[in-house]
Amino acid sequence: MTTTSSSESNQQSMMTMIDSNLESSIFWQHIIALDVQYNSSRYFCTYMKILYIKRRNQLFRELSKQPLNSFRKQYLRLRHTILSNCYQQQQQQQKKHVRNNSDSSFLSFIYDDLRSYSGAVNCVKFANSNKSLICFASDDHTLSICQLTPLPATILFVLREHQAPVTAFEWSQSNDLIVSCSLDSTINLWSTMNGRCLRRFKDPQKCSILTCTFLPTNNNMIFTGNQNGIVNILNLSTGIYSKNSVNICDGGHIVSMCFESKGQLLWCGDSKGFISTFRFEMETCKLLLVNKVIIVPGCPITSLSSSSSTIIGYDMNQNLLLANCACNAVVLFRTGIDNKLEFLKCFPIKHQNSKLKIKITGSEDTCIYFYHYQPPDLNTKTPAISRCVNKLQGHSATVLDVRFNHDESLLASADSKGSIIIWKRNNNSSVSKNF
């Protein structure tokens, strides 16, 4: 009886400690959110903004391990009152011209607080049609599958088979599989049910693989782009690469690729600044080149993202392609006649690092930018309008990847120091799609 009572007492103590740590962590996250909200008003020097948030993160990482007391809870209320009195009027004046900071609440966790690692987080993606299941890949040769809710966020599996940095990965349509590629020249197929590596394939050219994706309509087909500028097609049913590989970049690398939703068109971005459009023939397993466009010679196309048209004024059957280019720009295209790409708009951002992978827009100035685009009106002869409508601040290093979940209630961002921030939509805001 004494042993049983002691065991129950230990379990209760452990649960109390976990609840206390969780409460402390969430409390300090609210303070960081408050700091981010007023950071742009307090400092006009970008370097000082970054330095301040970085230092606050370091301090709170240690303080979050300590239990809360009544004085700490009063600190949040007092700090909110002081910052509001000092900078609220200034922020309102800024919002009349341009919305340059987020007023949202957000949930955040730091990658290296969850497990031991070293290296940047190169890629982060939510599972298909799932609000809280997420995976991220790192330079430490691993992938991690994480469940964000309920709090605290939980690492379900750490996938450890690659022998070099993981460059990209993709979820299958049913979320039961993940395919990943690495600088170790391998493609790995993982089960998301148990975290096991099901199959492992070597690159036919025995060189580093920089990007990979499933065929949307048939997840038995995997497409990869390697450091030799070659697109390979792998059939999972047979475990054999197709002989119909395509060399699209002599002396360059394939650094990004994506399919349109029906799986008929494949876009590939390379290190020389070209975007190649292919039509895929399932019967012959061939890629037929439709056209190639170049943004800026020598500037890599570091990320490609496709969706059906959601812009008022365009046919819903058209596809939109967002291309991130290392020339400090994000370029929006649409598919035109014969599936050829037509230029719509260029959005300037701040980055030069060719490893950047951006879908919304992230930047080397540690910020995340939101752009609004309105196409030209031919009836009223109104020109196209584009502008930056929001900016999120919270990272202390270059933002490498940014992703929404399927209903856009959460936004995940990752940086070069291995930190991941999960941003939560502010439902009380009157601004559409405001974070």
C-alpha positions as CSV (number, residue, x, y, z in Angstrom):
1,M,0.0,0.0,0.0
2,T,2.9,2.3,0.8
3,T,4.5,1.6,-2.5
4,T,1.3,2.2,-4.5
5,S,0.7,5.5,-2.7
6,S,4.3,6.6,-3.4
7,S,3.9,5.8,-7.1
8,E,0.6,7.7,-7.3
9,S,2.2,10.6,-5.5
10,N,5.1,10.7,-8.0
11,Q,2.8,10.6,-11.0
12,Q,0.7,13.5,-9.6
13,S,3.9,15.5,-9.0
14,M,5.1,14.8,-12.5
15,M,1.7,15.9,-14.0
16,T,1.8,19.0,-11.9
17,M,5.3,19.8,-13.1
18,I,4.3,19.3,-16.8
19,D,1.2,21.5,-16.4
20,S,3.3,24.2,-14.7
21,N,5.9,24.1,-17.5
22,L,3.2,24.3,-20.1
23,E,1.5,27.3,-18.4
24,S,4.9,29.0,-18.1
25,S,5.8,28.4,-21.8
26,I,2.4,29.8,-23.1
27,F,2.7,32.8,-20.8
28,W,6.1,33.8,-22.2
29,Q,4.9,33.2,-25.7
30,H,2.2,35.9,-25.1
31,I,4.9,38.3,-24.0
32,I,6.9,37.6,-27.2
33,A,3.8,38.2,-29.2
34,L,3.3,41.6,-27.4
35,D,7.0,42.5,-28.1
36,V,6.6,41.6,-31.8
37,Q,3.4,43.7,-32.1
38,Y,5.1,46.9,-31.0
39,N,8.6,46.2,-32.2
40,S,8.3,48.2,-35.5
41,S,7.2,51.3,-33.5
42,R,10.0,51.1,-30.9
43,Y,12.9,50.7,-33.4
44,F,13.3,52.1,-36.9
45,C,16.6,50.3,-37.5
46,T,16.1,46.8,-38.9
47,Y,19.2,45.5,-37.2
48,M,18.0,46.7,-33.8
49,K,14.6,45.0,-34.3
50,I,16.2,41.7,-35.1
51,L,18.7,42.0,-32.2
52,Y,15.9,42.8,-29.7
53,I,13.7,39.9,-30.6
54,K,16.6,37.5,-30.7
55,R,17.7,38.5,-27.2
56,R,14.1,38.3,-25.8
57,N,13.8,34.8,-27.2
58,Q,17.1,33.8,-25.5
59,L,15.9,35.1,-22.2
60,F,12.4,33.6,-22.3
61,R,13.8,30.2,-23.3
62,E,15.4,30.0,-19.9
63,L,12.6,31.7,-18.0
64,S,9.9,29.4,-19.5
65,K,11.5,26.5,-17.5
66,Q,10.8,28.2,-14.2
67,P,7.3,28.2,-12.5
68,L,5.1,31.3,-12.7
69,N,4.3,33.5,-9.8
70,S,1.9,36.4,-9.2
71,F,4.6,39.0,-10.0
72,R,5.2,37.5,-13.5
73,K,1.5,37.5,-14.3
74,Q,1.3,41.2,-13.3
75,Y,4.3,41.9,-15.6
76,L,2.3,41.0,-18.7
77,R,-0.6,43.3,-17.8
78,L,1.8,46.2,-16.9
79,R,3.9,45.7,-20.1
80,H,0.8,45.8,-22.3
81,T,-0.4,49.0,-20.6
82,I,3.0,50.7,-20.9
83,L,3.6,49.8,-24.6
84,S,0.0,50.6,-25.5
85,N,0.2,54.1,-24.0
86,C,3.6,54.8,-25.6
87,Y,3.1,53.4,-29.1
88,Q,-0.6,52.8,-29.8
89,Q,-1.1,56.2,-31.4
90,Q,2.0,55.9,-33.5
91,Q,0.9,52.5,-34.8
92,Q,-2.5,53.8,-35.8
93,Q,-0.9,56.6,-37.8
94,Q,1.3,54.0,-39.6
95,K,-1.7,51.8,-40.4
96,K,-3.3,54.7,-42.3
97,H,-0.5,54.4,-44.9
98,V,0.7,50.7,-44.9
99,R,0.1,47.8,-42.7
100,N,3.6,46.9,-41.6
101,N,3.3,44.6,-38.6
102,S,1.1,41.9,-37.3
103,D,-1.4,42.6,-34.5
104,S,-2.2,38.9,-34.1
105,S,-1.7,36.5,-31.4
106,F,0.4,33.5,-32.3
107,L,1.6,30.2,-30.9
108,S,5.3,29.4,-31.2
109,F,7.7,26.7,-30.3
110,I,11.4,26.5,-30.8
111,Y,12.7,23.5,-32.7
112,D,15.8,22.9,-30.6
113,D,13.7,22.9,-27.4
114,L,11.9,19.8,-28.7
115,R,14.9,17.7,-29.4
116,S,18.7,17.9,-29.8
117,Y,19.8,18.9,-33.3
118,S,22.1,21.1,-35.3
119,G,21.4,22.9,-38.6
120,A,18.9,25.0,-40.3
121,V,15.3,23.9,-41.0
122,N,15.1,23.8,-44.8
123,C,11.6,22.8,-45.5
124,V,8.3,22.8,-43.5
125,K,4.9,21.5,-44.8
126,F,1.5,20.7,-43.3
127,A,-0.2,17.4,-44.2
128,N,-2.9,17.6,-46.8
129,S,-6.4,18.6,-45.5
130,N,-5.0,18.5,-41.9
131,K,-4.9,21.5,-39.7
132,S,-2.2,20.5,-37.2
133,L,-0.1,17.6,-38.6
134,I,3.2,19.0,-39.8
135,C,6.6,17.8,-40.9
136,F,9.9,19.7,-41.2
137,A,13.3,18.7,-42.6
138,S,16.7,19.9,-41.3
139,D,20.4,20.1,-42.1
140,D,20.9,17.6,-39.3
141,H,19.9,14.8,-41.8
142,T,16.5,14.2,-40.2
143,L,12.8,14.9,-40.7
144,S,10.4,15.3,-37.8
145,I,6.6,14.7,-37.8
146,C,4.8,16.9,-35.3
147,Q,1.3,17.2,-34.0
148,L,0.6,20.9,-33.0
149,T,-2.6,20.3,-31.1
150,P,-3.4,19.8,-28.3
151,L,-0.8,21.9,-26.7
152,P,2.0,21.3,-26.0
153,A,3.1,20.4,-29.6
154,T,4.3,16.8,-29.7
155,I,7.0,15.2,-31.9
156,L,5.5,12.0,-33.1
157,F,8.4,10.6,-35.1
158,V,12.0,11.6,-35.9
159,L,13.0,10.1,-39.3
160,R,16.7,9.2,-39.3
161,E,18.1,7.4,-42.4
162,H,19.6,10.1,-44.5
163,Q,23.4,10.7,-44.2
164,A,23.4,14.3,-45.4
165,P,21.2,17.4,-45.1
166,V,17.6,16.8,-46.2
167,T,16.8,19.2,-49.1
168,A,13.0,18.6,-49.7
169,F,10.1,16.3,-49.0
170,E,6.4,15.8,-49.9
171,W,3.3,14.3,-48.3
172,S,1.3,11.8,-50.3
173,Q,-2.4,12.7,-51.0
174,S,-3.6,10.4,-48.2
175,N,-0.8,11.5,-45.8
176,D,0.2,7.9,-45.1
177,L,3.6,8.4,-46.9
178,I,6.3,10.9,-47.1
179,V,9.0,11.0,-49.8
180,S,12.2,12.9,-49.0
181,C,15.5,13.6,-50.8
182,S,18.9,14.5,-49.6
183,L,22.4,15.6,-50.6
184,D,23.4,11.9,-49.9
185,S,22.0,11.1,-53.4
186,T,19.0,9.1,-52.0
187,I,15.2,9.1,-52.1
188,N,13.6,7.7,-48.9
189,L,9.9,6.6,-48.6
190,W,8.5,6.8,-45.1
191,S,5.4,5.5,-43.3
192,T,3.8,8.3,-41.3
193,M,2.0,5.7,-39.2
194,N,5.2,4.4,-37.5
195,G,8.0,6.6,-38.8
196,R,9.8,3.7,-40.5
197,C,11.7,3.9,-43.7
198,L,9.9,1.7,-46.2
199,R,12.2,1.9,-49.2
200,R,15.4,3.6,-50.2
201,F,16.5,4.5,-53.7
202,K,19.8,5.8,-55.1
203,D,19.9,8.6,-57.7
204,P,20.6,7.1,-61.2
205,Q,23.3,9.7,-61.8
206,K,24.7,9.2,-58.2
207,C,24.5,12.9,-57.5
208,S,22.8,15.0,-54.8
209,I,19.0,15.3,-55.1
210,L,17.6,18.8,-54.5
211,T,13.9,18.4,-55.0
212,C,11.2,15.8,-55.2
213,T,7.4,15.4,-55.5
214,F,4.6,12.9,-56.0
215,L,2.5,12.8,-59.1
216,P,-0.8,14.2,-57.7
217,T,-3.1,11.7,-59.5
218,N,-0.9,8.6,-58.9
219,N,1.3,8.5,-55.8
220,N,3.2,5.5,-57.2
221,M,5.1,8.0,-59.4
222,I,7.9,10.2,-57.9
223,F,9.7,12.9,-59.7
224,T,13.1,14.2,-58.6
225,G,15.5,16.9,-59.7
226,N,19.2,16.5,-59.1
227,Q,22.4,18.5,-59.1
228,N,23.2,17.5,-62.7
229,G,20.1,19.3,-64.0
230,I,18.2,16.1,-64.7
231,V,14.6,15.3,-63.9
232,N,14.1,11.5,-63.1
233,I,10.9,9.5,-62.8
234,L,10.7,6.7,-60.3
235,N,7.9,4.0,-60.3
236,L,7.4,2.8,-56.8
237,S,5.5,-0.3,-57.9
238,T,8.5,-1.6,-59.8
239,G,11.2,0.3,-57.9
240,I,12.8,1.2,-61.2
241,Y,13.6,4.6,-62.7
242,S,12.1,5.4,-66.1
243,K,14.5,5.7,-69.0
244,N,12.8,8.9,-70.0
245,S,14.8,11.2,-67.8
246,V,15.1,14.8,-69.0
247,N,18.2,17.0,-68.9
248,I,17.0,20.5,-68.8
249,C,19.9,22.4,-67.3
250,D,23.4,21.7,-68.6
251,G,25.9,22.8,-66.0
252,G,23.2,23.7,-63.6
253,H,20.9,22.2,-60.9
254,I,17.2,21.5,-60.6
255,V,16.3,23.3,-57.3
256,S,12.5,23.3,-57.3
257,M,9.5,21.7,-58.9
258,C,5.8,21.4,-58.6
259,F,2.7,19.9,-60.4
260,E,-0.6,21.5,-61.1
261,S,-3.4,19.9,-59.3
262,K,-4.5,17.5,-62.2
263,G,-0.9,16.2,-62.6
264,Q,-0.8,17.2,-66.3
265,L,1.8,20.0,-66.0
266,L,5.1,20.0,-64.2
267,W,7.1,23.1,-63.6
268,C,10.9,22.9,-62.8
269,G,13.0,25.8,-61.6
270,D,16.8,25.6,-62.1
271,S,19.9,27.4,-60.8
272,K,20.3,29.4,-64.1
273,G,17.0,31.3,-63.7
274,F,14.8,29.2,-66.1
275,I,11.3,27.8,-65.4
276,S,10.6,24.8,-67.7
277,T,7.0,23.8,-68.3
278,F,6.4,20.1,-69.1
279,R,3.3,18.1,-70.1
280,F,3.4,14.6,-68.6
281,E,2.0,11.7,-70.6
282,M,1.0,8.9,-68.3
283,E,0.7,6.3,-71.0
284,T,4.3,6.6,-72.2
285,C,5.7,8.0,-68.9
286,K,7.3,10.9,-70.8
287,L,7.8,14.6,-70.1
288,L,7.2,16.8,-73.1
289,L,8.7,20.3,-73.0
290,V,6.0,23.0,-73.5
291,N,8.2,26.1,-73.1
292,K,10.9,27.8,-71.0
293,V,10.9,31.2,-69.5
294,I,13.8,33.1,-67.8
295,I,13.4,35.7,-65.0
296,V,17.0,36.9,-64.4
297,P,19.9,34.9,-65.9
298,G,22.0,33.3,-63.3
299,C,19.5,33.8,-60.4
300,P,18.1,30.4,-59.1
301,I,14.4,29.7,-59.0
302,T,14.5,28.6,-55.4
303,S,10.8,27.7,-55.0
304,L,7.7,27.1,-57.0
305,S,4.1,26.9,-55.8
306,S,1.0,26.3,-57.9
307,S,-2.8,26.7,-57.4
308,S,-5.9,27.1,-59.4
309,S,-6.9,30.7,-60.1
310,T,-8.3,32.6,-57.1
311,I,-7.8,36.1,-58.5
312,I,-11.0,37.9,-59.5
313,G,-10.9,38.7,-63.2
314,Y,-9.3,35.5,-64.3
315,D,-10.7,32.2,-65.5
316,M,-11.0,29.6,-62.7
317,N,-9.6,27.0,-65.1
318,Q,-6.3,28.8,-65.3
319,N,-3.4,27.8,-63.1
320,L,-1.3,30.3,-61.1
321,L,2.4,29.8,-60.5
322,L,4.3,31.7,-57.8
323,A,8.1,31.6,-58.4
324,N,10.6,32.7,-55.9
325,C,13.8,34.0,-57.5
326,A,17.2,34.8,-55.9
327,C,17.1,38.2,-57.7
328,N,15.2,39.6,-54.7
329,A,11.7,39.0,-56.3
330,V,8.7,36.7,-56.2
331,V,7.1,36.5,-59.7
332,L,3.4,35.5,-60.4
333,F,2.6,33.7,-63.6
334,R,-0.6,32.2,-65.1
335,T,-1.0,29.5,-67.7
336,G,-2.0,30.9,-71.1
337,I,-2.5,29.6,-74.6
338,D,-1.1,26.0,-75.0
339,N,-0.2,26.0,-71.3
340,K,2.6,28.5,-71.7
341,L,3.5,30.7,-68.8
342,E,2.4,34.3,-69.0
343,F,3.9,37.0,-66.7
344,L,1.4,38.8,-64.3
345,K,3.4,40.6,-61.6
346,C,6.7,40.9,-59.8
347,F,6.9,41.5,-56.0
348,P,10.2,42.7,-54.6
349,I,11.6,41.1,-51.4
350,K,14.8,41.2,-49.6
351,H,17.0,38.1,-50.0
352,Q,20.0,36.9,-52.0
353,N,20.8,33.5,-50.5
354,S,20.1,30.8,-53.2
355,K,19.0,28.4,-50.5
356,L,15.8,30.4,-49.7
357,K,12.6,28.5,-50.2
358,I,9.6,30.9,-50.1
359,K,5.9,30.3,-50.7
360,I,4.2,33.3,-49.1
361,T,7.3,35.5,-48.9
362,G,10.1,35.3,-46.4
363,S,13.2,37.4,-46.3
364,E,16.8,37.7,-45.2
365,D,15.7,40.6,-43.0
366,T,13.9,37.9,-40.9
367,C,10.4,39.1,-41.8
368,I,7.5,37.4,-43.6
369,Y,5.6,39.5,-46.1
370,F,2.0,39.4,-47.5
371,Y,1.2,40.8,-50.9
372,H,-2.1,41.7,-52.4
373,Y,-2.5,41.6,-56.2
374,Q,-5.5,43.0,-58.2
375,P,-5.4,42.4,-61.9
376,P,-6.0,45.2,-64.4
377,D,-9.6,46.0,-65.3
378,L,-10.0,46.3,-69.1
379,N,-13.4,47.9,-68.9
380,T,-12.3,50.8,-66.7
381,K,-8.7,50.8,-67.9
382,T,-7.5,50.5,-64.3
383,P,-4.0,49.2,-64.1
384,A,-2.9,46.2,-62.0
385,I,-2.3,47.0,-58.4
386,S,0.1,45.2,-56.0
387,R,1.1,46.1,-52.5
388,C,2.5,44.7,-49.3
389,V,-0.4,44.5,-46.9
390,N,1.2,42.8,-43.9
391,K,4.5,41.9,-42.3
392,L,5.2,39.4,-39.5
393,Q,8.2,39.8,-37.3
394,G,9.5,37.2,-34.8
395,H,12.4,35.3,-36.3
396,S,16.0,36.2,-35.5
397,A,17.5,34.7,-38.6
398,T,16.8,34.3,-42.4
399,V,13.4,32.8,-43.1
400,L,13.9,29.7,-45.2
401,D,10.4,28.4,-45.7
402,V,6.8,29.5,-45.1
403,R,3.6,27.4,-45.3
404,F,-0.1,27.6,-44.6
405,N,-2.2,24.7,-43.4
406,H,-5.1,23.7,-45.6
407,D,-7.7,26.1,-44.2
408,E,-5.1,28.9,-43.6
409,S,-5.8,29.1,-39.9
410,L,-2.2,28.4,-39.1
411,L,1.0,29.6,-40.8
412,A,4.4,27.8,-40.2
413,S,7.7,29.5,-40.8
414,A,11.2,28.2,-40.4
415,D,14.6,29.9,-40.3
416,S,18.3,29.2,-40.8
417,K,19.0,28.9,-37.0
418,G,16.5,26.0,-36.7
419,S,13.6,27.9,-35.2
420,I,10.0,27.3,-36.2
421,I,7.2,29.7,-35.4
422,I,3.5,28.7,-35.8
423,W,1.4,31.8,-36.4
424,K,-2.3,31.7,-35.6
425,R,-4.9,33.7,-37.5
426,N,-6.5,36.6,-35.5
427,N,-10.2,35.8,-36.0
428,N,-11.3,39.1,-34.4
429,S,-9.6,41.2,-37.1
430,S,-11.7,43.0,-39.6
431,V,-9.0,42.6,-42.2
432,S,-9.4,39.6,-44.5
433,K,-6.8,36.9,-44.1
434,N,-4.9,38.9,-41.5
435,F,-2.2,37.4,-39.3
